[in-house]
Amino acid sequence: EGGGGRRTRGRRVRIPRAVITACCRAASALRDERFARAVAVDIASEGIAPDDFMIASLVPVIGRAGTPEAVEAAEALFLHARERSAKLGGAAWSCTIGVMCRAGRLERAVEMLEEMKGEPFMRAWRPTAVGGAGGGGGGGL
């Protein structure tokens, strides 16, 4: 289970970021909520700034049960990432908003959509008209 760094002969050994990333991938592939929660605990206790991949991997697994406790744990991980990370991309946001929607927390999901508008990745994204209205090029998908 989680608990941050491991002790070897009285000495604390930090968990390498690459190991945490691999654990995120495994927790997502296995859809193992307990393992995902343990990885989230290690992220927090190690002081790691979670990236978009880590959040997008863990949040859906942690929040999948849809119970208030599971949804709160998923949101807590997302908020930890926002505090620690310089940038979170659309994957982290959309996975967290999806958990909120599936749990029926629609007001919170709408709040997050409003917050997301101010994120750097949203300012860089410029939607274009499908079908070529003023865009030139081959229109359509």
Secondary structure, DSSP 4 states (H G I P E B T S, - for coil): ---SSEEETTEEEPPPHHHHHHHHHHHHHHT-HHHHHHHHHHHHHHT----HHHHHHHHHHHHTT--HHHHHHHHHHHHHHHHH-S---HHHHHHHHHHHHHTT-HHHHHHHHHHHTTSHHHHH-----TT-TTT-TT---
